Amino acid sequence: MREAIVLAGGFGTRLRSVVSDVPKPMAPVAGRPFLSYLLDDLLQQGYRHVVLATGYLHEKVEEYFGHEYHGIAIDYARETSPLGTGGAIVNGLQHCREERVTVLNGDTLFRIDHDRLLAVGDESRLTLVLRHVPDAGRYGAVEVDAHGCVTAFREKDPTAGEGLINGGIYRLHRSLLDGWPLGQQFSFEKEVMQPLRETFRAYLSDTYFIDIGVPGDYARAQTELPTL
């Protein structure tokens, strides 16, 4: 069974000027929560169990989606204090049954081919989905070698220009987080990925991508997502 953890506990600090009363993944887009578009995509890709890792205003998410969404069974991994992305994933894994799980950012829609992701994802304990963008400096760039392995992460740099970025989707084997205790706050990106303690695979995709974390892209989502 295909399982996914969606990180849906973001405060949405940069969106506070336009969205202040719901967690960022629940920001309304053309009359629907952004998260519903993400779940629609997971449904089309064959996922039937999703764990929503919630925190800030978690009740808003639970009231809207309940425990079933168009055939997807939904569980909630609630955090009572901020756990960071790493702690949220460890918390979410407690509700998963499979050895390999897909993890997605709840404020990003990246319409990749999940059949290909799962095929590539079986080759290592972690596969990152990367996207080529004209302004990699806004996100921080990722470098990849000729064999499709991640070799380095670069900090945000406004002068960086085009490049590959972390698209906010991972395919991981749960053993990757063995040793990280439940309830500990840590960053998955900074404390697991960036040290590059082992070889991580990269899956590159040029499909539709939008991150609603800033007001400009949130406004763009209002017209683009309903037409997908």
N, C-alpha and C positions, 0 to 999 in steps of 0.2 A: 504493500500500500504506500502511496506517495503521501508523505507528511511534510508539513512546513511550519516553521515558527516565524511569526511576523512581529517585529519589534514595534510596538504600538504605544509606547509610553512616553513619547517625546513631549516636552513642554511647549515647543513651538515659539521660542523666544523671538526669533527674527520675524515671525508672522504675527506677533502680538498686536501690531498696529491695525491689522485687518481681521484677525481671528483671535478672540480672547476668552471665549467661554467653553471651548472644547479642546481635547488633546489634538495635536497636529494631524494625525491620520484621520481624524473625524472632521477636518475642515470641509465645509460644503463646497462641492463642485457641481454646478448646474443642478442644484437641488438635491444632490446625494452626497453622502460622505465620501471623501477620497478613498477611504479604505474599501468601500464597496466595489470600486473599479479594480482594485488589486485582487480582491477575492474572486471577482468575475473571471479575471485572467487565470488565476490558479484553478478555478473550476474547469475552464476550457482545457487546461493543461493536464487534467486528470488527477488533481489532488482531491482527496476526500476526507482528510483530517488536518485541521489547522489549529495551532496553538497561538493565541493572541497574548503576547507579553505586554501587559498593561501596567500602568502606574498612575500618573497624573490624571485625575478625573476618570478613573477606570469605569465608574458606574455609567458614564455616557456611552462607552463602547458596549458594555454588557446589555444595557437597556435597548439599544438599537438592534444588535445582532443576535442576542440570546445564545442558544447552544446549537443552532443549525441555520445554515444559509444556503438555500437552493441545493441541498444534498450534501453540503460540506458539514461535517461534524466539527463543532468549535469548542475548544477548552480554553480556559483562562489561566495564565501564570501571572498572578498579581504580585507586585512588589510594594511593600509598605514603606520602604525608603529607597532612594535611587540606587540602582545596582550597576549602572553603566551597561554598555552593550554586552560585555562578557558575562556579567552576573545575570543579566536578563536571559541570555541563551542557556546558561546552566539551569536556571529556574524553569525555562520552557522545556528543556529536555526531560524533566521529571514527568511530563505528560505525554511523551512520545514513546512509541513501541519499537520503531525501526532502529537499526544500527546507523543508517545514514539519513540525514535530515537536510532539507533545504531551509535556509534562513534568509529572510528578506527584510529590508528597511520599510517601515510602514508609511513613509512619506515619499516613496519613490515608486514609479511604475516603469518597469523595464521589460518590454514584451519579448522575452527571449524564447527560444525553442528549448523547452525543458527536457524533451527526449534526448537532445544532444548534451545538455548539461549533465543529466544522469549518467550518460555513457562516459563522458570525460571525467565525471566526479568519482567514478569507481577506481581511478588510477592513482589516487593519493588520498590522504586523510582530509585535505582541504582543497577545494577548487574555488577560485574567485572569478566572477563574471566581470569582464572589463569592457569599457566603452570608449571609443575614440571621440574626443570632443575638441573644438577649436580653442577652448579656454581652460586647459587642464589646471592652470594655476589656482583657479577658484576652489578646486576640490583637493588638490595634491595628486601628483602623478605616480603611476606604477610602471616599472620597467620589466620587460619580459625578454628572455633569450630566444634563440632560434628553435629550441625544443619545446616551447610553450610553457616554460617554468618562470615563476616570478623571481626576479633577482634583486629588486630594490623598491622602496617606497620613498617618494620625495615630498617634502613639506609643501604647504600652499605657498605659491609664489606668483604674484600678479604679472610678472614678466615671463612666465614659463611658456606661454603660447600653447600650441596644439599638443595633444598627447593622449595617452591612455589613462583612464581613471577607474577607480573602484566603483562598479555600478550598483553596489549595495545588495548583491545576491551572492550567497555562498552555498556550496554543497559540502557538508562536513560529516566525518565519521565521529560518533560521539566520544570515542576514546581520545580524540584530540584535546578534550577538556578534562580528562582524568586528572585528579589532583587539585582541581579548583573547587573549593568547598561551596556548598549551597549557601547563599546569603552574603557572599563576599562581593564587594563592589570592585569591578575592574573593567578596563577597556579591551574589548576583543581585538580591535584594530591595533592599538599601541602595545599591548602586552602579550598578544598571541601571534599576530601576523607580522608585525614590523621587526621583531627580533630574528625572523627567518631561521628558526632552529631546525627546520627541515624543509624539504622541497615541496612547494605548493604549486599546483597546476593553475593555469589561466585558461579561461574560455572567453574568446573575444566575440562580441556581437555588435552589429550596427543597426539593430532594430530600434523601434520607438523607445525613447527614454525621456522621462521628465521627473524632476525633483522639485516638489512644491515648497521647499524650505525657505524661499525668499519671495517677497511679494510679487516681483515681476513674473516669475515662473508660475506662481499660484494663479495670477491673472490669466496667463496663457493657457493654463489647464482648463479654465472655464469654457473655452471655445474648442479646444482640441479633443479633450477626452470624450465628450458626447458623440463625436464623429467617428471614433475608432470602431 
